[in-house]
């Protein structure tokens, strides 16, 4: 979707890094790094951006992303309120391709892991029984050290390499490097979009943020995000509408206007185009689960 801020996670003295995260909200900055990342959300809700994909997230989500796949788990606005008691929790594991030594993935025994890493360049979302098993193993891994921790990690990776219970996330793989200047510029757009999607968003205002003409901004955004800005802002609005449909008793019309749409007909059309069903059908199906 965007060129993203690069982060380095693993010190030279370690094979991998695991972090037990707990904070008011997840890191709100769009970023990428050269490590593979396995992340589970244990507590918190919001909107997830991975590659060129936008989707709401909830507890229990297990995601594997490859090096340079840009991503952010943007917590809902309530988590940024100083007076809110809401918190976010998760566990994240970082590891390099050569975490067991150079050329290790070329060995016959590692063929399955090599295939898993290749697939992760588009981001993988896991589901089903194996997902639940891996989440419990990640919780156990937090308390392990030394050789037992490495063995436990290999077992986790083996399960993920074998399971068929996953979906690709991004429509394309990411292997490009990181440009800090573009990261800064696009994070400005990202922040502006999230703060203002409930009202009319003008291309002139966004273009001014990046010191561009509206035409140049539109061309630039589409090139970097694999979609026009109008589609990007519509996806943010629709994902927020999905959240309101499942968590509130607001009417369809009220949700339409609260999410930044000017007409009910336009809201229904764009919702069906993205979610493949009408808003009321989406709500009924969710409630029946």
TATA-V151713 format. One record per backbone hydrogen bond with DSSP energy under -1.0 kcal/mol. NH is the residue of the N-H (numbers start at 1). CO is the residue of the C=O. If there is no record, write none. Layout:
nh:NH co:CO
nh:NH co:CO
//
This chain:
nh:5 co:30
nh:7 co:32
nh:14 co:11
nh:17 co:94
nh:19 co:92
nh:21 co:90
nh:23 co:88
nh:31 co:71
nh:32 co:5
nh:36 co:95
nh:37 co:65
nh:38 co:93
nh:39 co:63
nh:40 co:91
nh:41 co:61
nh:42 co:89
nh:43 co:89
nh:46 co:57
nh:47 co:74
nh:48 co:55
nh:49 co:72
nh:50 co:53
nh:51 co:70
nh:53 co:50
nh:55 co:48
nh:57 co:46
nh:60 co:41
nh:61 co:58
nh:63 co:39
nh:64 co:124
nh:65 co:37
nh:66 co:120
nh:68 co:33
nh:69 co:66
nh:71 co:31
nh:72 co:49
nh:74 co:47
nh:76 co:45
nh:79 co:76
nh:80 co:77
nh:81 co:78
nh:84 co:81
nh:88 co:23
nh:89 co:43
nh:90 co:21
nh:91 co:40
nh:92 co:19
nh:93 co:38
nh:94 co:17
nh:95 co:36
nh:99 co:96
nh:101 co:98
nh:104 co:101
nh:106 co:103
nh:107 co:104
nh:110 co:107
nh:111 co:108
nh:114 co:110
nh:115 co:111
nh:116 co:112
nh:117 co:113
nh:118 co:114
nh:119 co:115
nh:120 co:116
nh:121 co:118
nh:122 co:119
nh:123 co:120
nh:124 co:64
nh:125 co:167
nh:126 co:62
nh:127 co:165
nh:132 co:128
nh:133 co:129
nh:134 co:130
nh:135 co:131
nh:136 co:132
nh:137 co:133
nh:138 co:134
nh:139 co:135
nh:140 co:136
nh:141 co:137
nh:142 co:138
nh:143 co:140
nh:144 co:141
nh:150 co:146
nh:151 co:147
nh:152 co:148
nh:153 co:149
nh:154 co:150
nh:155 co:151
nh:156 co:152
nh:157 co:153
nh:158 co:154
nh:159 co:155
nh:160 co:156
nh:161 co:157
nh:162 co:158
nh:163 co:159
nh:166 co:164
nh:167 co:125
nh:169 co:123
nh:170 co:122
nh:174 co:121
nh:183 co:179
nh:184 co:180
nh:185 co:181
nh:186 co:182
nh:187 co:183
nh:188 co:184
nh:189 co:185
nh:190 co:186
nh:191 co:187
nh:192 co:188
nh:193 co:189
nh:194 co:190
nh:195 co:191
nh:196 co:192
nh:197 co:193
nh:199 co:196
nh:206 co:202
nh:207 co:203
nh:208 co:204
nh:209 co:205
nh:210 co:206
nh:212 co:207
nh:217 co:213
nh:218 co:214
nh:219 co:215
nh:220 co:216
nh:221 co:217
nh:222 co:218
nh:223 co:219
nh:224 co:220
nh:225 co:221
nh:226 co:222
nh:232 co:228
nh:233 co:229
nh:234 co:230
nh:235 co:231
nh:236 co:232
nh:237 co:233
nh:238 co:234
nh:239 co:235
nh:240 co:236
nh:241 co:237
nh:242 co:238
nh:243 co:239
nh:244 co:240
nh:245 co:241
nh:246 co:242
nh:247 co:243
nh:248 co:244
nh:255 co:251
nh:256 co:252
nh:257 co:253
nh:258 co:254
nh:259 co:255
nh:260 co:257
nh:261 co:256
nh:267 co:263
nh:268 co:264
nh:269 co:265
nh:270 co:266
nh:271 co:267
nh:272 co:268
nh:273 co:269
nh:274 co:270
nh:275 co:271
nh:276 co:272
nh:282 co:278
nh:283 co:279
nh:284 co:280
nh:285 co:281
nh:286 co:282
nh:287 co:283
nh:288 co:284
nh:289 co:286
//
